[in-house]
Amino acid sequence: MRRRLSRACLICGKKPLPAGRRKYCSSVCSHRWQNRRFHFQGRQGRELRIAWAAGFFDGEGSVSISQLRSGGYNLRISASQRKREPLDELAELFGGSIYCTPPRGKRAESHSWELSGDRAGNTLVQMRPYLKVKTQQAMIAEQWLASGFTHRTRRSEDQLAFREQLVSEMRHLNLRGPIE
């Protein structure tokens, strides 16, 4: 004979749940769950949201340094998927733009979030303590930021060589397949 375990409220952890309740001990906890942003306020809540964003970005995001027509380079981060809601959360946290790609043939509608320049670098610096997969890309982005590369500054030969080294490292990390 199976025994039913007493479950706790998903919000406050109160045990056991009152008769007739399945997930929450009261309508207050139910309302808090429906308005989850209530829990993510203040400094500790922001850190929790950044940790969530880092996990999402580790799985769905990409980091690149691309060459501009002017000859300069641009640091860019992006994340794409079919559902827009997580991308809205990223845009609310860090800024950036969300683009929609309409359905074509058998492909469904997809959305992408993009952020570039110093804001992209600062975002990676904030997420870096929580990243597992893209930590090396975040470290390269941090070096890129610390070196002060903008498209308007003049650079010495050493700075140009360092910049090319960072671009090369980023390209190597972004290669598909096993990394040697």
PyMOL commands that set and color helices and strands:
alter all, ss='L'
color gray80, all
select helices_A, chain A and resi 27-34+36-40+42-60+85-94+118-130+135-146+157-173
alter helices_A, ss='H'
color red, helices_A
select strands_A, chain A and resi 61-67+73-81+97-101+110-116
alter strands_A, ss='S'
color yellow, strands_A
deselect
rebuild
show_as cartoon
